[in-house]
C-alpha cells in the first residue's frame, strides 16, 4: 500500500508540474511597430502641438516575457530626426538609443530596427533621447513578465507632466532666469510676501548669499497626467482584490508624491528589480524611476491613488474599484519661506553647502524639505537635530504620523554581491548654478570633459555628493548598480539614484559590457545643460551604429553648448530702451540700447562679449564696444574728472562684472580713450509677485530707476526715470 500511495503522490506532483509548464510559453520573437508622428492635443483648454507614438500619448505599453527576443521597428514620420532609448533595459550597446553616442538617429522618413534579447523582468519604459522630444509626448511603458506567470491582478500607470509652452521656450526661460514659472506657481517669495509672513530677514539673508528664491522644481506645468489623462478610473477591481501597480515616472522634470486612500502601500520592486516587501504610507518617485507597489481594495468603493507634483501645483489620480468615491487627502501648499530659512543655514557664501555640522546624510533618510511640509510639521517647524533622529522619515507630531519610503528601507530578496575584481573609485560632486541654469559634475559639463575609461572586469564604485539645493535622479544606462545602503550582501539594485541635497551616496556596478554608456541626471533640462558623464569601455569592438566615434561624441557635446536667446524691449513716452542677449553655458553676447525722442536725448548702444568663471559664475570679464550720440550743451565730466566733449562717441572697452551680495552687479570698465567707469546695477528685484524694481548708477553721473509690472509672460507695464531722458512710462515686450 505504501508503494501504491507513493506512486499516486509522485504522479500527482508530475501532473501539477506538467500543468504549470503548460502555462509557460516558450521564448519567442515579439515584434512591435512604433510610428512616431506629429499630433495636436488639448490638455488645458488650448490646442497644442505634440509628438505621439502610434497616435497616442503615452505610446503603447510594450509587453514581453523574460527570455523573449524584442524586435521593435521605429518608423519616423516626422520631418526631423528622432530616437528611442529603452530605459533600464540590459541590451547590446548599439541598441541603447542615445543618438550618435550609441545608436544612429532615426532620420526623417526612415525606419530603424532595435533587436535584442530580453534578459530581465520588471517595469521599465522607453522615451526619445533626442533634444526635448520626451517633453512633447514621446514615451511609453515596458512590462516584462516572469517566465512563470504569477496570476496577479495588475495595472500599469505612467505619470507625466505637460506644458503648453514649446520645450525649447521652457529651456530658454530657465537659462535666462525668467521668473514666469514662479509667478504661475505662486512661489516668487517676493519682499512683500516675506514681510507679510514675518520672513523679511530670511529674504535678505537669502539674497545676501547671492541665492534666488527657494523652489523644489523648475518648471510650471499646465497638467499632470496618468496614462495621458488627469484622472483615470479602473472599475474592474473589486473589494478584497490586491492590485500590483506598475508605476513609471515618465515626466521630464517632476517628482511625484504617491499616497492611497485605501490604506498602506507595499513596495515590492524598484527600477524593475525585486525588493523585499516594505509597507509605507507614502513615497516619492523620482524622475524616470519605476516602482511596483501592492495596494488593497478594502470595500466596494472607488479609492483614489493620488500622484501629487512635488511642488504641489497639481496632481493626477487613479481610481481603483467601483462605488462611492473615497478621495485621498490633498497635500497642502509648501511653506516656501521655511525652506528658504533652512537653505540659508546650509549654504556658504561661496555657493558650497556647509557640511561642518557633522551631519552625514544618505539614502533619502533625511529629507531637508520636511520643514516645508505642513502635513509633517503641523504648526511647528522641527529643529534640525530633531530631524536628524528620524530614520525612515517616520515623524511623530501633532499633525501626522507618516511613514515615508527611503532607500535605506530597500532590500534585495537575493544576494547582489558583485564578482571579485579591481575597484575603480570615482568621486562625483553634483554642482550647479540656478541663476544661470548650469548643471554639472565636478563643476564641468559633458562638453567640458572626456569620456571616463573603464575596463571589463572592474568594479566601478562611485561616491556622489550633491552640492546643490535640488534633488537629482542620476541614471546609468545599460547596467544595474548596487546602492550601498547598509543592507550588506542584499543591497538593492537600481538604475536610477535619487540623491537629495547635501547627501553622500555610494553606488557600484560590475563593468561587464562594452561600448559607451551615458550616466546623467534624468531631469531633462539638467541633462541638456550638461549634468552627465560617459563611461567608455576600453578595447571595445567597433559599434556598427557609430562609424565615426569622434564625430558622435562631438554631436553629444552640442547639447549643453546650445545657445539661448532673450530680448526685452521698452516702448515708453520718452523713447525706447532694451536688451538682446545670446548666451550658453559659459559665454554671453549682449547689446543694450537707449533711444530718445530728440537730438538732446540722442541714442546709445553698449555691447559686451565675455565668459563666466567660477562655480557661482559671479565673475564675467568682457570685451565691449560703445556707440553713443547726444547733442552736447557743455562737456560731460565724470566723478574722476575725465571729460567728454564729443556729440558722437565710439569706443572699445575692457570690463569686469562681479555679482555682489544682494545680487548687485558691479561693473568696472576702461575704454580706448582711457576713461574709467564703475557701475552698480540690479534688475528684477521682486517687490511683489508681479512687480519688479530695477536701478543703475555709475561714475559717469548717469542713473536710472524704474518699476515693471508683469502682466503676461510677454507683456509688462513699466515706468522709470532716467538722468538723461527724464521720466517715461509705457509697455515692455519680452521674449
TORTOR-765838 format. One record per residue (C-alpha): z, x, y. Coordinates in steps of 0.1 Angstrom, whole numbers, padded with zeros to 4 digits. Layout:
<nodes>
[[Z, X, Y]]
...
</nodes>
This chain:
<nodes>
[[0000, 0000, 0000]]
[[0008, 0029, 0024]]
[[-0027, 0043, 0018]]
[[-0043, 0009, 0025]]
[[-0022, 0004, 0056]]
[[-0031, 0039, 0069]]
[[-0068, 0032, 0062]]
[[-0066, 0000, 0082]]
[[-0049, 0017, 0112]]
[[-0075, 0045, 0112]]
[[-0103, 0021, 0111]]
[[-0088, 0001, 0139]]
[[-0084, 0032, 0160]]
[[-0120, 0042, 0153]]
[[-0132, 0007, 0163]]
[[-0113, 0009, 0196]]
[[-0127, 0044, 0204]]
[[-0162, 0032, 0195]]
[[-0158, 0001, 0217]]
[[-0147, 0023, 0246]]
[[-0175, 0047, 0240]]
[[-0200, 0018, 0241]]
[[-0189, 0012, 0278]]
[[-0195, 0048, 0288]]
[[-0231, 0051, 0298]]
[[-0249, 0083, 0291]]
[[-0257, 0106, 0321]]
[[-0288, 0096, 0339]]
[[-0310, 0103, 0369]]
[[-0301, 0079, 0397]]
[[-0327, 0075, 0424]]
[[-0323, 0062, 0459]]
[[-0349, 0059, 0487]]
[[-0334, 0062, 0522]]
[[-0356, 0052, 0551]]
[[-0343, 0065, 0585]]
[[-0356, 0044, 0614]]
[[-0350, 0031, 0648]]
[[-0333, -0003, 0653]]
[[-0317, -0024, 0680]]
[[-0281, -0036, 0678]]
[[-0257, -0057, 0698]]
[[-0220, -0049, 0692]]
[[-0207, -0056, 0727]]
[[-0229, -0082, 0742]]
[[-0255, -0056, 0752]]
[[-0286, -0047, 0731]]
[[-0288, -0010, 0725]]
[[-0309, 0014, 0705]]
[[-0295, 0028, 0673]]
[[-0305, 0046, 0641]]
[[-0304, 0028, 0608]]
[[-0308, 0038, 0571]]
[[-0327, 0011, 0552]]
[[-0324, -0011, 0582]]
[[-0286, -0013, 0582]]
[[-0256, 0004, 0598]]
[[-0239, 0018, 0579]]
[[-0266, 0027, 0554]]
[[-0263, 0016, 0518]]
[[-0234, 0027, 0496]]
[[-0247, 0051, 0470]]
[[-0232, 0047, 0436]]
[[-0232, 0074, 0409]]
[[-0213, 0083, 0377]]
[[-0199, 0117, 0371]]
[[-0224, 0136, 0351]]
[[-0255, 0119, 0366]]
[[-0282, 0136, 0385]]
[[-0288, 0124, 0420]]
[[-0324, 0121, 0431]]
[[-0325, 0110, 0468]]
[[-0357, 0107, 0488]]
[[-0351, 0106, 0525]]
[[-0381, 0091, 0544]]
[[-0381, 0099, 0581]]
[[-0399, 0071, 0601]]
[[-0385, 0084, 0634]]
[[-0406, 0103, 0659]]
[[-0382, 0132, 0657]]
[[-0366, 0153, 0630]]
[[-0335, 0143, 0611]]
[[-0313, 0154, 0582]]
[[-0287, 0142, 0557]]
[[-0255, 0160, 0548]]
[[-0237, 0150, 0516]]
[[-0201, 0153, 0529]]
[[-0177, 0166, 0503]]
[[-0202, 0169, 0475]]
[[-0204, 0201, 0455]]
[[-0241, 0209, 0452]]
[[-0266, 0238, 0455]]
[[-0267, 0253, 0490]]
[[-0303, 0243, 0496]]
[[-0294, 0206, 0494]]
[[-0263, 0207, 0517]]
[[-0283, 0192, 0545]]
[[-0274, 0212, 0576]]
[[-0307, 0215, 0594]]
[[-0320, 0251, 0595]]
[[-0288, 0267, 0581]]
[[-0292, 0254, 0546]]
[[-0320, 0228, 0545]]
[[-0352, 0224, 0564]]
[[-0351, 0195, 0587]]
[[-0370, 0163, 0577]]
[[-0397, 0162, 0603]]
[[-0411, 0130, 0618]]
[[-0431, 0111, 0592]]
[[-0420, 0134, 0563]]
[[-0401, 0128, 0531]]
[[-0375, 0152, 0517]]
[[-0361, 0152, 0481]]
[[-0325, 0160, 0475]]
[[-0319, 0165, 0438]]
[[-0285, 0178, 0425]]
[[-0261, 0173, 0396]]
[[-0231, 0150, 0402]]
[[-0201, 0172, 0391]]
[[-0172, 0152, 0405]]
[[-0158, 0117, 0411]]
[[-0143, 0101, 0441]]
[[-0150, 0087, 0475]]
[[-0174, 0106, 0498]]
[[-0200, 0099, 0524]]
[[-0233, 0110, 0539]]
[[-0245, 0114, 0575]]
[[-0270, 0131, 0597]]
[[-0263, 0167, 0607]]
[[-0289, 0167, 0635]]
[[-0277, 0166, 0671]]
[[-0258, 0134, 0678]]
[[-0276, 0111, 0654]]
[[-0244, 0104, 0635]]
[[-0230, 0086, 0666]]
[[-0261, 0064, 0667]]
[[-0255, 0049, 0632]]
[[-0268, 0075, 0606]]
[[-0240, 0074, 0580]]
[[-0231, 0057, 0547]]
[[-0206, 0058, 0518]]
[[-0209, 0075, 0484]]
[[-0188, 0063, 0454]]
[[-0188, 0085, 0423]]
[[-0172, 0067, 0394]]
[[-0155, 0084, 0365]]
[[-0174, 0086, 0333]]
[[-0148, 0064, 0315]]
[[-0146, 0031, 0335]]
[[-0111, 0021, 0347]]
[[-0120, -0016, 0355]]
[[-0101, -0015, 0387]]
[[-0107, -0040, 0415]]
[[-0120, -0020, 0444]]
[[-0137, -0023, 0477]]
[[-0153, 0004, 0499]]
[[-0149, 0003, 0536]]
[[-0165, 0027, 0561]]
[[-0148, 0029, 0595]]
[[-0169, 0039, 0626]]
[[-0170, 0039, 0664]]
[[-0197, 0026, 0686]]
[[-0206, 0034, 0722]]
[[-0232, 0016, 0743]]
[[-0239, 0049, 0760]]
[[-0265, 0073, 0747]]
[[-0246, 0100, 0728]]
[[-0263, 0127, 0750]]
[[-0248, 0109, 0780]]
[[-0214, 0109, 0763]]
[[-0217, 0146, 0757]]
[[-0228, 0153, 0793]]
[[-0198, 0133, 0807]]
[[-0174, 0152, 0786]]
[[-0187, 0186, 0797]]
[[-0188, 0176, 0834]]
[[-0152, 0164, 0833]]
[[-0163, 0129, 0843]]
[[-0132, 0106, 0840]]
[[-0151, 0073, 0835]]
[[-0138, 0072, 0799]]
[[-0102, 0075, 0811]]
[[-0109, 0047, 0837]]
[[-0122, 0024, 0809]]
[[-0092, 0033, 0786]]
[[-0067, 0029, 0814]]
[[-0055, 0064, 0807]]
[[-0062, 0081, 0841]]
[[-0025, 0088, 0847]]
[[-0030, 0089, 0885]]
[[-0004, 0098, 0911]]
[[0002, 0062, 0919]]
[[0007, 0053, 0883]]
[[0030, 0083, 0879]]
[[0051, 0073, 0909]]
[[0053, 0037, 0897]]
[[0066, 0048, 0863]]
[[0090, 0074, 0876]]
[[0069, 0104, 0864]]
[[0057, 0119, 0897]]
[[0075, 0152, 0888]]
[[0058, 0151, 0854]]
[[0024, 0147, 0870]]
[[0030, 0175, 0895]]
[[0041, 0198, 0867]]
[[0010, 0189, 0846]]
[[-0014, 0199, 0874]]
[[0007, 0229, 0884]]
[[-0001, 0242, 0849]]
[[-0038, 0235, 0855]]
[[-0040, 0207, 0830]]
[[-0058, 0174, 0831]]
[[-0042, 0142, 0822]]
[[-0028, 0137, 0787]]
[[-0051, 0119, 0762]]
[[-0053, 0116, 0724]]
[[-0091, 0111, 0722]]
[[-0121, 0120, 0743]]
[[-0145, 0090, 0743]]
[[-0142, 0054, 0753]]
[[-0158, 0032, 0726]]
[[-0170, -0003, 0730]]
[[-0163, -0013, 0694]]
[[-0146, 0000, 0663]]
[[-0163, -0012, 0631]]
[[-0156, -0017, 0594]]
[[-0188, -0017, 0574]]
[[-0207, -0023, 0606]]
[[-0186, -0053, 0618]]
[[-0155, -0056, 0639]]
[[-0140, -0077, 0612]]
[[-0148, -0084, 0575]]
[[-0134, -0110, 0551]]
[[-0132, -0104, 0513]]
[[-0120, -0137, 0497]]
[[-0129, -0126, 0462]]
[[-0094, -0111, 0458]]
[[-0066, -0134, 0447]]
[[-0028, -0134, 0446]]
[[-0015, -0108, 0422]]
[[-0045, -0086, 0425]]
[[-0042, -0049, 0432]]
[[-0072, -0035, 0450]]
[[-0083, 0001, 0453]]
[[-0096, 0005, 0489]]
[[-0120, 0034, 0492]]
[[-0117, 0043, 0529]]
[[-0142, 0065, 0547]]
[[-0137, 0075, 0583]]
[[-0173, 0078, 0593]]
[[-0166, 0079, 0631]]
[[-0179, 0105, 0654]]
[[-0146, 0112, 0672]]
[[-0120, 0085, 0664]]
[[-0088, 0089, 0643]]
[[-0076, 0056, 0628]]
[[-0041, 0043, 0621]]
[[-0041, 0023, 0589]]
[[-0015, -0004, 0581]]
[[-0014, -0035, 0560]]
[[0001, -0070, 0565]]
[[0007, -0074, 0528]]
[[0032, -0046, 0523]]
[[0032, -0010, 0513]]
[[0001, 0013, 0509]]
[[-0001, 0035, 0478]]
[[-0022, 0066, 0484]]
[[-0039, 0078, 0452]]
[[-0068, 0101, 0464]]
[[-0080, 0120, 0495]]
[[-0114, 0135, 0501]]
[[-0124, 0124, 0466]]
[[-0096, 0144, 0449]]
[[-0070, 0125, 0429]]
[[-0034, 0126, 0441]]
[[0000, 0117, 0426]]
[[0006, 0082, 0440]]
[[0027, 0081, 0471]]
[[0039, 0049, 0488]]
[[0039, 0047, 0526]]
[[0039, 0021, 0554]]
[[0010, 0036, 0572]]
[[-0013, 0066, 0575]]
[[-0036, 0082, 0600]]
[[-0071, 0090, 0587]]
[[-0088, 0119, 0604]]
[[-0124, 0120, 0614]]
[[-0145, 0125, 0583]]
[[-0116, 0122, 0559]]
[[-0116, 0097, 0530]]
[[-0086, 0081, 0513]]
[[-0083, 0059, 0482]]
[[-0053, 0036, 0485]]
[[-0039, 0007, 0464]]
[[-0028, -0025, 0481]]
[[-0015, -0057, 0465]]
[[-0023, -0093, 0474]]
[[0012, -0109, 0474]]
[[0002, -0145, 0477]]
[[-0027, -0169, 0481]]
[[-0033, -0159, 0517]]
[[-0056, -0135, 0537]]
[[-0038, -0103, 0545]]
[[-0051, -0080, 0573]]
[[-0058, -0044, 0566]]
[[-0060, -0030, 0602]]
[[-0076, 0002, 0614]]
[[-0065, 0009, 0649]]
[[-0080, 0037, 0670]]
[[-0056, 0065, 0677]]
[[-0058, 0059, 0715]]
[[-0051, 0022, 0707]]
[[-0080, 0009, 0727]]
[[-0092, -0013, 0699]]
[[-0092, -0019, 0661]]
[[-0112, -0032, 0632]]
[[-0099, -0054, 0604]]
[[-0105, -0061, 0568]]
[[-0091, -0094, 0555]]
[[-0082, -0095, 0518]]
[[-0077, -0127, 0499]]
[[-0081, -0164, 0508]]
[[-0060, -0189, 0526]]
[[-0039, -0187, 0557]]
[[-0044, -0155, 0577]]
[[-0015, -0131, 0577]]
[[-0022, -0107, 0606]]
[[-0009, -0071, 0608]]
[[0013, -0062, 0637]]
[[-0008, -0047, 0665]]
[[0002, -0012, 0676]]
[[0015, -0012, 0712]]
[[-0001, 0008, 0741]]
[[0007, 0045, 0742]]
[[0032, 0059, 0767]]
[[0010, 0085, 0782]]
[[0034, 0100, 0807]]
[[0059, 0106, 0778]]
[[0031, 0126, 0762]]
[[0023, 0144, 0794]]
[[0060, 0154, 0797]]
[[0060, 0167, 0762]]
[[0028, 0186, 0768]]
[[0042, 0202, 0800]]
[[0071, 0216, 0779]]
[[0048, 0231, 0753]]
[[0021, 0247, 0775]]
[[0024, 0281, 0792]]
[[0006, 0289, 0825]]
[[-0019, 0310, 0806]]
[[-0031, 0280, 0785]]
[[-0014, 0290, 0753]]
[[0011, 0268, 0735]]
[[0047, 0280, 0737]]
[[0060, 0288, 0702]]
[[0091, 0307, 0714]]
[[0114, 0279, 0704]]
[[0110, 0289, 0667]]
[[0096, 0256, 0655]]
[[0073, 0261, 0626]]
[[0051, 0230, 0622]]
[[0027, 0224, 0594]]
[[0011, 0198, 0571]]
[[0014, 0170, 0597]]
[[0052, 0168, 0591]]
[[0060, 0167, 0628]]
[[0037, 0146, 0650]]
[[0042, 0157, 0686]]
[[0026, 0125, 0698]]
[[0055, 0105, 0684]]
[[0070, 0104, 0719]]
[[0042, 0081, 0729]]
[[0046, 0056, 0700]]
[[0068, 0026, 0712]]
[[0069, 0013, 0676]]
[[0087, 0045, 0666]]
[[0108, 0054, 0696]]
[[0118, 0020, 0707]]
[[0133, 0021, 0741]]
[[0143, 0057, 0740]]
[[0125, 0089, 0735]]
[[0138, 0111, 0707]]
[[0148, 0146, 0716]]
[[0127, 0175, 0703]]
[[0154, 0187, 0680]]
[[0158, 0152, 0665]]
[[0121, 0151, 0658]]
[[0123, 0184, 0640]]
[[0146, 0169, 0615]]
[[0123, 0141, 0605]]
[[0104, 0152, 0573]]
[[0076, 0129, 0564]]
[[0078, 0114, 0598]]
[[0104, 0089, 0585]]
[[0122, 0079, 0617]]
[[0151, 0055, 0618]]
[[0157, 0039, 0651]]
[[0165, 0005, 0666]]
[[0128, -0001, 0669]]
[[0114, 0008, 0634]]
[[0119, 0024, 0600]]
[[0084, 0035, 0592]]
[[0072, 0059, 0565]]
[[0040, 0077, 0576]]
[[0019, 0098, 0552]]
[[0017, 0135, 0559]]
[[0001, 0163, 0540]]
[[0035, 0175, 0527]]
[[0036, 0144, 0505]]
[[0003, 0151, 0488]]
[[0005, 0165, 0453]]
[[-0023, 0171, 0428]]
[[-0019, 0154, 0394]]
[[-0030, 0186, 0377]]
[[-0026, 0223, 0385]]
[[-0050, 0236, 0411]]
[[-0042, 0273, 0409]]
[[-0073, 0295, 0416]]
[[-0086, 0321, 0393]]
[[-0075, 0357, 0399]]
[[-0094, 0376, 0424]]
[[-0092, 0398, 0455]]
[[-0078, 0379, 0485]]
[[-0098, 0378, 0518]]
[[-0073, 0368, 0545]]
[[-0086, 0353, 0577]]
[[-0068, 0341, 0609]]
[[-0084, 0313, 0628]]
[[-0069, 0303, 0662]]
[[-0083, 0270, 0673]]
[[-0089, 0273, 0710]]
[[-0104, 0251, 0737]]
[[-0107, 0242, 0773]]
[[-0106, 0204, 0781]]
[[-0116, 0208, 0818]]
[[-0150, 0222, 0808]]
[[-0150, 0209, 0773]]
[[-0155, 0242, 0754]]
[[-0141, 0242, 0719]]
[[-0140, 0274, 0699]]
[[-0123, 0295, 0672]]
[[-0105, 0327, 0684]]
[[-0120, 0319, 0718]]
[[-0156, 0323, 0706]]
[[-0181, 0296, 0698]]
[[-0206, 0296, 0669]]
[[-0233, 0311, 0691]]
[[-0210, 0340, 0701]]
[[-0202, 0351, 0666]]
[[-0218, 0365, 0635]]
[[-0215, 0349, 0600]]
[[-0184, 0357, 0580]]
[[-0194, 0376, 0549]]
[[-0176, 0368, 0517]]
[[-0182, 0378, 0481]]
[[-0183, 0357, 0450]]
[[-0151, 0360, 0430]]
[[-0129, 0364, 0461]]
[[-0101, 0341, 0471]]
[[-0106, 0332, 0508]]
[[-0073, 0324, 0524]]
[[-0073, 0311, 0560]]
[[-0043, 0308, 0582]]
[[-0051, 0283, 0610]]
[[-0031, 0279, 0642]]
[[-0040, 0250, 0665]]
[[-0035, 0264, 0700]]
[[-0049, 0232, 0717]]
[[-0034, 0199, 0726]]
[[-0057, 0179, 0703]]
[[-0060, 0173, 0666]]
[[-0089, 0189, 0648]]
[[-0103, 0178, 0614]]
[[-0117, 0211, 0600]]
[[-0143, 0205, 0573]]
[[-0156, 0231, 0548]]
[[-0190, 0224, 0533]]
[[-0197, 0228, 0496]]
[[-0161, 0237, 0485]]
[[-0127, 0221, 0479]]
[[-0098, 0241, 0493]]
[[-0061, 0240, 0485]]
[[-0037, 0231, 0512]]
[[-0006, 0253, 0507]]
[[0019, 0226, 0514]]
[[0049, 0236, 0493]]
[[0037, 0219, 0461]]
[[0031, 0252, 0444]]
[[0006, 0250, 0415]]
[[0000, 0214, 0423]]
[[-0012, 0219, 0459]]
[[-0036, 0192, 0468]]
[[-0074, 0198, 0470]]
[[-0093, 0186, 0501]]
[[-0124, 0193, 0520]]
[[-0110, 0183, 0554]]
[[-0079, 0196, 0571]]
[[-0065, 0176, 0600]]
[[-0044, 0201, 0619]]
[[-0022, 0189, 0647]]
[[-0013, 0206, 0680]]
[[0010, 0237, 0675]]
[[0006, 0236, 0637]]
[[0001, 0265, 0615]]
[[-0016, 0256, 0582]]
[[-0028, 0277, 0553]]
[[-0058, 0268, 0531]]
[[-0075, 0288, 0503]]
[[-0106, 0284, 0482]]
[[-0124, 0302, 0454]]
[[-0156, 0318, 0466]]
[[-0178, 0306, 0437]]
[[-0211, 0296, 0452]]
[[-0239, 0313, 0471]]
[[-0257, 0309, 0504]]
[[-0244, 0298, 0539]]
[[-0217, 0272, 0543]]
[[-0206, 0256, 0575]]
[[-0169, 0253, 0585]]
[[-0164, 0233, 0616]]
[[-0144, 0206, 0635]]
[[-0157, 0172, 0625]]
[[-0152, 0156, 0659]]
[[-0189, 0155, 0666]]
[[-0186, 0166, 0703]]
[[-0163, 0195, 0694]]
[[-0187, 0208, 0667]]
[[-0216, 0206, 0691]]
[[-0195, 0225, 0717]]
[[-0191, 0254, 0693]]
[[-0159, 0249, 0672]]
[[-0171, 0263, 0639]]
[[-0179, 0293, 0618]]
[[-0205, 0301, 0590]]
[[-0194, 0316, 0557]]
[[-0221, 0336, 0541]]
[[-0221, 0349, 0505]]
[[-0232, 0385, 0502]]
[[-0262, 0392, 0478]]
[[-0272, 0355, 0477]]
[[-0306, 0347, 0463]]
[[-0332, 0335, 0488]]
[[-0329, 0299, 0498]]
[[-0363, 0283, 0494]]
[[-0354, 0258, 0522]]
[[-0348, 0287, 0547]]
[[-0377, 0311, 0547]]
[[-0366, 0328, 0579]]
[[-0327, 0331, 0579]]
[[-0325, 0349, 0612]]
[[-0345, 0321, 0629]]
[[-0325, 0295, 0612]]
[[-0292, 0309, 0625]]
[[-0306, 0311, 0660]]
[[-0315, 0274, 0657]]
[[-0279, 0266, 0647]]
[[-0266, 0285, 0677]]
[[-0286, 0264, 0701]]
[[-0262, 0235, 0697]]
[[-0233, 0250, 0717]]
[[-0257, 0266, 0742]]
[[-0271, 0232, 0752]]
[[-0275, 0226, 0790]]
[[-0256, 0198, 0807]]
[[-0267, 0183, 0840]]
[[-0247, 0165, 0867]]
[[-0256, 0151, 0901]]
[[-0238, 0133, 0929]]
[[-0255, 0120, 0960]]
[[-0237, 0106, 0990]]
[[-0256, 0083, 1014]]
[[-0234, 0078, 1044]]
[[-0236, 0067, 1080]]
[[-0235, 0104, 1093]]
[[-0261, 0118, 1068]]
[[-0261, 0128, 1032]]
[[-0243, 0153, 1010]]
[[-0242, 0160, 0973]]
[[-0244, 0184, 0944]]
[[-0267, 0191, 0915]]
[[-0254, 0212, 0886]]
[[-0268, 0226, 0854]]
[[-0243, 0243, 0830]]
[[-0235, 0252, 0795]]
[[-0205, 0268, 0776]]
[[-0202, 0298, 0799]]
[[-0228, 0296, 0827]]
[[-0233, 0273, 0857]]
[[-0260, 0269, 0883]]
[[-0252, 0245, 0911]]
[[-0266, 0236, 0945]]
[[-0247, 0217, 0972]]
[[-0262, 0203, 1003]]
[[-0254, 0185, 1035]]
[[-0280, 0169, 1058]]
[[-0271, 0155, 1092]]
[[-0290, 0129, 1113]]
[[-0299, 0152, 1141]]
[[-0305, 0188, 1150]]
[[-0269, 0193, 1162]]
[[-0256, 0183, 1127]]
[[-0285, 0202, 1111]]
[[-0286, 0209, 1073]]
[[-0271, 0233, 1048]]
[[-0276, 0242, 1012]]
[[-0255, 0266, 0992]]
[[-0263, 0276, 0956]]
[[-0243, 0295, 0930]]
[[-0251, 0310, 0897]]
[[-0223, 0326, 0876]]
[[-0203, 0329, 0845]]
[[-0169, 0316, 0835]]
[[-0144, 0340, 0820]]
[[-0111, 0337, 0802]]
[[-0096, 0312, 0778]]
[[-0089, 0287, 0806]]
[[-0122, 0296, 0823]]
[[-0104, 0298, 0856]]
[[-0124, 0329, 0868]]
[[-0160, 0324, 0880]]
[[-0178, 0353, 0896]]
[[-0212, 0343, 0910]]
[[-0243, 0353, 0929]]
[[-0251, 0328, 0957]]
[[-0276, 0321, 0984]]
[[-0270, 0300, 1015]]
[[-0296, 0284, 1038]]
[[-0285, 0265, 1069]]
[[-0298, 0253, 1102]]
[[-0278, 0239, 1131]]
[[-0287, 0240, 1168]]
[[-0260, 0262, 1183]]
[[-0244, 0254, 1216]]
[[-0223, 0286, 1215]]
[[-0217, 0312, 1189]]
[[-0197, 0304, 1158]]
[[-0166, 0326, 1153]]
[[-0146, 0327, 1120]]
[[-0110, 0335, 1115]]
[[-0118, 0371, 1110]]
[[-0135, 0374, 1145]]
[[-0170, 0376, 1130]]
[[-0197, 0358, 1149]]
[[-0229, 0339, 1141]]
[[-0254, 0334, 1169]]
[[-0284, 0321, 1149]]
[[-0296, 0285, 1146]]
[[-0313, 0293, 1113]]
[[-0294, 0315, 1088]]
[[-0304, 0326, 1053]]
[[-0282, 0350, 1033]]
[[-0273, 0361, 0998]]
[[-0237, 0364, 0989]]
[[-0214, 0376, 0961]]
[[-0184, 0355, 0954]]
[[-0155, 0347, 0931]]
[[-0140, 0314, 0923]]
[[-0105, 0311, 0908]]
[[-0087, 0280, 0898]]
[[-0051, 0280, 0911]]
[[-0022, 0258, 0900]]
[[-0026, 0222, 0910]]
[[-0063, 0226, 0900]]
[[-0071, 0240, 0935]]
[[-0102, 0262, 0936]]
[[-0100, 0293, 0957]]
[[-0134, 0308, 0966]]
[[-0140, 0342, 0983]]
[[-0175, 0354, 0991]]
[[-0192, 0383, 1011]]
[[-0227, 0378, 1023]]
[[-0255, 0402, 1031]]
[[-0247, 0402, 1068]]
[[-0212, 0414, 1060]]
[[-0194, 0382, 1067]]
[[-0164, 0372, 1046]]
[[-0155, 0336, 1038]]
[[-0124, 0324, 1020]]
[[-0123, 0287, 1010]]
[[-0099, 0263, 0993]]
[[-0110, 0230, 0979]]
[[-0105, 0203, 0953]]
[[-0125, 0174, 0941]]
[[-0114, 0141, 0924]]
[[-0076, 0141, 0929]]
[[-0066, 0109, 0911]]
[[-0048, 0088, 0937]]
[[-0051, 0056, 0917]]
[[-0070, 0046, 0886]]
[[-0103, 0044, 0906]]
[[-0096, 0061, 0939]]
[[-0102, 0099, 0943]]
[[-0093, 0123, 0971]]
[[-0112, 0155, 0979]]
[[-0110, 0182, 1006]]
[[-0124, 0215, 1016]]
[[-0112, 0241, 1042]]
[[-0124, 0276, 1049]]
[[-0122, 0306, 1072]]
[[-0154, 0296, 1090]]
[[-0133, 0268, 1106]]
[[-0151, 0242, 1085]]
[[-0130, 0214, 1070]]
[[-0137, 0181, 1052]]
[[-0116, 0154, 1036]]
[[-0126, 0122, 1020]]
[[-0120, 0093, 0996]]
[[-0142, 0079, 0969]]
[[-0136, 0046, 0951]]
[[-0153, 0044, 0917]]
[[-0169, 0010, 0912]]
[[-0191, 0018, 0882]]
[[-0199, 0049, 0863]]
[[-0229, 0055, 0886]]
[[-0217, 0040, 0919]]
[[-0188, 0047, 0943]]
[[-0179, 0037, 0978]]
[[-0170, 0068, 0999]]
[[-0157, 0077, 1033]]
[[-0150, 0112, 1047]]
[[-0145, 0133, 1078]]
[[-0165, 0165, 1083]]
[[-0158, 0190, 1111]]
[[-0195, 0194, 1117]]
[[-0208, 0159, 1112]]
[[-0178, 0137, 1121]]
[[-0168, 0105, 1103]]
[[-0190, 0088, 1078]]
[[-0189, 0060, 1053]]
[[-0213, 0049, 1026]]
[[-0220, 0050, 0989]]
[[-0220, 0077, 0963]]
[[-0245, 0077, 0934]]
[[-0235, 0097, 0903]]
[[-0255, 0109, 0873]]
</nodes>
